[in-house]
Amino acid sequence: MSHKTLLRTGPLLQGGVSPYGPLRLPGEHGLALPSGFHGREVARSGRKVAGLTWHAAPDGGACFPDGGGWIYVSNSELPLLGGASALRFRSDGSVADAYRILSGTDLNCAGGATPWHTWLSCELGHRGRVFECDPYGSRAARPRLAMGRFKHEAAACDPERRVVYMTEDEPDGCFYRFIPGDWGDLTEGTLEVLCASGHWRVVPSPAALFQEARHQVEDARHFDGGDGCHYAGGVCYFTTKGDSGLWAYDAQTSTLDRLCSGVRAITAAPSGDLYVARETTQIDVIAPDREVTPFLRLEGHDGAELTGLAFSPDGERLYFSARRGRTEGHTFEVTGRFRT
């Protein structure tokens, strides 16, 4: 999926006219959407979907092509029982199958998809690991320990520079990149951290047995709780939950820009539009001209966090979850004429 590049300079413009028009009154499941868009619940924590009991605490997610259909994977941010599950959709949008792709891991929060169609599921616990999972359910998940042991939050692959960016959920967390020895194989490689100077420096001991990774490089730049992460059009966007910031790391110029506040999760559409989940139960669109407008509001889920934003491979469906605590979770699909 190719993306147009979001403009990198200038402030975001709030309160413009949405490219999709105003939101209608909430419909089924409390979804308020623009005219021409429809939503449905595809899974709910504790309930069966295609024979699988859908996990609690749904968090990061991504979509993968599957012949004429597609697959949506979702992490579970449960302690010790976390892991990840997958929903397989037929070409008509009906659910064909549901299954686990990772089990017995700890606090699987966010993650990221790779260009070779695997899912990187990140553990949020102390000395957390990154697991590379097969969304098709054919191969067992494998830990990628060279990517470091820390409170992993999210990952985003940059196929142009052949690196994987990663965020860290600590009050003084860092922004990392992993350079595999062989692109497409994450078994071995070099872990680097972004420094205040704007340069990247090698983390001496990614295993962090005696000193935490974020404290190993003296001038490492620190962020208040690294959260979501997404790469598109030469830019790695990431969020920080401590100050609810949205950041843009321009990989072409090695510059970092703080775009706005009030954002928790993020993804991008083929049009180049960014879709961002706010601290409230709302999803906004940030267009390539940097105008910010509402796209979706979820009512009746007060206190919920919107997670796992991801577009289907054809860009015609948007998936996300609304989770409240570590028990309640609803996974939704929105269809309509998204811009291309």
N, C-alpha and C positions, 0 to 999 in steps of 0.2 A: 504494500500500500504506500503510495507516494503522498507526500504532504507539501503544500505550499508553505513558504516560510513566513512566520509571524514577524511583523516589523519589530526591530530591536531597540528603537530609540523613541523617546517621547512618552508622556504620561498616558495611562489608560483613560478612556472617556466613558464616564458613567452616565446611565440614565437615557441613553438614546432609544431609538425605535428598533425593536427586535426584527431581524430578517424574517421571522415567522409570525409576526403579529402578536397581539396581546394574549395573555393566558385566559383560557376559559374557566368557568367554575369547576371545582374538583368533581371528578367522576368516580368511577369504581376504584376502590382502594385508596381514595384520597388524592389521586393524581390530577393536578391542574396543568393542562398542556395547551399549546397553541392549536388553533383550528387545523384539522387535517392530520393530527397526531393522536395515537391511541396507545394505551398502556395496559399491561396485564401482569399479574404475579405469576412467575414461573416456578418458584420454590419458596418454601417457608420452613424455618428451623423446627425440627421435631416432627415434621410431617413427611409422608412418603411421596417421592417423585420418581416415577419409572422403577419402583421397587427399592429405591435407596432412601433412607431417612436422612433428610437434608441437614447439614451440620449447623451447629450454633455459631454465633459470632462471625458471620460472613464478612470478609474483609477484601483484600486485593483480588483483582480478577483480570482476565484477558480472554480474547477470542482467537480461534484457530480455524483454518479452512479444513473441511472434511468432505471431499468429493463435492456433491451438490449441496451439502449442508454445511454445518459449522459446529464448533464446540465452544462452550463457555466454561472456564475453570474459575474456581473461587476458593480462597484460603479460609481457614478457620482459626481465629485468634483465641483458642482455648489453651490453657496450660496443660502440658503433657499429652493431650489428646488432639492437638490441633490438626495439622495436615491440610489436605486440599481435596476437593471433589470436582467432578466434571458433569456437565449437562450436554448431551449430544442431540442436536436438532436436525430434523429432516429439511429438505429444501422448501417445504410448505410452512415451516416454522413450528411444527409439532415436535414434542420431545420424544426421541427414539430410545434414549438410554440415559442412565445416570450411574456413576461409579466413583470410587475413590482412586486417586492417583498418588496420594501420600498419606501415611498414617503414622501415629506414634511419635510425632514431633511436637515441639513446644512453641506455643504462641506464634503461629504462622500469620503474620500481619499482612504486609503487602508483598510485592515481588515485581516480576516483569517478564514479558515474552521475549524470546530470542528469534532472530531471523531464520533459524533452522527449526522453528516450530517446537520448541520446548518451553516449559514454564519454570521460572526461577522463583521458588517459594522461600521467603525469608523468615527466619526465626527472630522474634523480638527479645527473647530472654538473654540473660547475661552470657556472654561468649556464644551468642547465637550463630547458627550456620545458614548457608545458602544451599538449598536442595534443588537439583535440576530434575524436573519431572516430565514424564511423557503424557501429554494431554490425551493421547489416543488410548492409553491404558495398556500398551503392549510391553513396555519395559519398566523395570523397577526404578524408583527414584534413587539418585546418588548425591551424597554431600559433596560440595565443591569447596574443600577446606582452604585452598589457596586464595579464595576470595575474602578470607579474614574471619576472625571470631570476634564479633561485637554485636550490639543490639541492632541487627539488620532491620531496616524498614522496607525500602523499595529498591528496585533495580531497573535500569533502562539501558538498552543496547544501542550503541552508536556504530552502525555498520560502515560508515565512511572512515572513521579513525580506528575501527576495530577494537573498541573498548566497551566496558560495561560500567556505567555510573551507578553509585549506590549511596543511599542516605542512612543516617544513624540516629536513632531515637534516644538521644541523651540531651540534657540541658546545655551541654557543651559539645554536642556531637559534631562530626566532621562530614565532609562531602568527599567521597572516594571515587577512584576509577580503577578497574581491574583490566590489565592488558594480558590477554591469554598468549601463551607461547605459540599457539596455533588457533587462528580464528575458527570457531565452531567446536573447539575442544576446551572446556573450562577446567580441566584437571590441573593444569599447571599455568603459572603466569606471575605477573608482578602487580602488587597492590600499591597504589599511590594515593596520596592525600593532597587536596587543594590547600595551598598556603596563602597567607595574607598578602604575599608579594604577587600573587596571581600565577605562580609557578606550581607545578606538581612535583612532589618529592616522594621517594620510596619509603614505605612503612617497613622498618627493618625486620620486624617479627610479626607477620600477619596472624600467627597462632595466639599471640598475646598471652603467653603463659605467665610472664612476670610483670608486664606492664601493658595497660590497656592501649589498644591501637591508636586512639585519639590523642594519647599523651606521648607518643614515641617521636614525633617530629616537632621541634620547638616552635616553629612559626606557623603551625597548622591553623587554618581558619576554622573557627567554631561557630555553630549555628544552634539555635534554641529548639531542639527537638525535630530533627529531620523526619519528613513524612513522605507524602506521595512523590512520584518521580516519573517523568515521561519524556522521551526524546522524539523530536519531530523537526524536520527541515533545518538541521544544523544547530539546533538549540536543545539543551536539556533543561526542562522545566522541573522544578521541585518545590515542595512546600515545607514550611516549618511550623509545627503545631504550637510551640511555645509562644510565638508572636503572630501566628496565623498568616505568615507571609507567603507570597508566591514569588519565586526567583527564576531568573532565566540565565543559564550559563551558555554563552555563545561559544561553541566549540571551535568556530572558525577564527575568532579573534581573541579567544581566551579571556573574555570579559564577563563580569557578573553584574546583573541588574536586578534590583528588587522592584517588582511590577506593582504589587498591591497587597492588601491584607484581607483577612476574612476567608481564606481558602484552605480546604483540607485535602481534597482529592482532585485528580486531573487526568484528562485524556485528550486526544486530538482526533478530529474527523478528517477525511480525505480532502475537504475543502481548505484545510489550514485553520479552521475554527478550533479554538480550545474550548472544552467543556469542563467547567470547574464546579466542584461541590463546595458550597459555602458551609460555614459553621452552623447555619440554620439548615432546615431541610429544603434547600433550594439549589438548583443547578443553573448556572449562568453560562452564556456563550461569550467568548472573547473573540471577536472577528479579526481578520488580518489587518484591518485599519485601526485596531486597538479599541473598538467600541465594545462596551460591556452591557449586555441586556439579559433579562430573565428568559430561561427556556422552560423550566419545570419547577413546580412547587409541590411538595408532598405534605398533605394535611392529615391530622389524626395520628401522627407519629412524633409527638413532642418529645424532645430530648434525644431523638435518634441521630446517628451519624450516618451520612451517605458515603458509601465505600464502593470499591470495585468497578469504577466506571470503565467501560470498554465497548467499542463498536464491533459489530459483526464484520467479517472480512469484506463484504460488499458495501459497507458503510450505511446500510439501510435500517439497522436496529442498534439501539443503545441499551446496554445492560448496566445495572447498578443494584446495590443492596442497601437496605436501611436496617441498621443494627442498633439495638439498645441493650447495653450491658453485654453479658456473655451468655445470654439465653435466647432472647428474642431476635429474630432476623427474618427479613423479607427480601427476596430477590426479584427484581422487576425487569421487564423488557418494554421499551418504547419504540414504536414503529411510526414511520411517516416519511415525508419527502425532505430528507435532510439535504442541505446544500452540497453540491459536488464541485 
